[in-house]
Amino acid sequence: MTLMPVALCLFYRWNNSELDVWVQTREDDGPYHGLLEFPGGGIEANEVPLEAVVREVEEEVGIRIDPKLGRLMGVYSNEYPKRTILLYVFLFPDTPLLENKGKWLTIKKDDLSNPFKGMIPPPNHRIIDDLFNSLYSNQHE
């Protein structure tokens, strides 16, 4: 079984019990072609995950983000027949540099990521729902 480490950037904003997450259309020819996805990609041999996410955002989105603003949300494991993908998910705040790039999806308490089934890769539902639940519970403690 092959391990494939991947770094993802989740730009977000929290407003009145609603979560907005930033996505872009995936252009590669893989299984998620055409879906709305977080920027990110494989971690190279000489990189730590945070360096990889900064590089991937610059390559895919065309903006430079400050690594000091990012924080690791978690590591998600996705099992496939021939490999395991480890997703290192980093949270970054909204930035004006995203203006006119990609789009924001609004996540609400009653539906979470369910309205976006078929529009986002299946592993991203858990990531989005975990982030919403964490932010919501922190706000209501």
CORRABEL-V773719 format. One line per field, one symbol per residue. phi: phi as a letter, one per 20 degrees, with the letter a starting at -180 (. if undefined). psi: psi as a letter, one per 40 degrees, with the letter a starting at -180 (. if undefined). A space follows every 50 residues. Layout:
phi = ???
psi = ???
//
This chain:
phi = .eececddddfbbdblmcddceccffdfeffdgneecffrrfefgedegf fffffffffedncddegfeebferdddcecgdbdddeeddecfgcffegm clbddeddgfdlegfdgndcggfffffffffgfffffffde
psi = hhhhhhhihghiihhffihhihiihheieaeeheihiiiiaihideiidd dddddddddddfihihddeiihdihhhhhideihhhhhhhhiiiieeehf haihhhhidddbedeehediiddeddddddddddddddde.
//
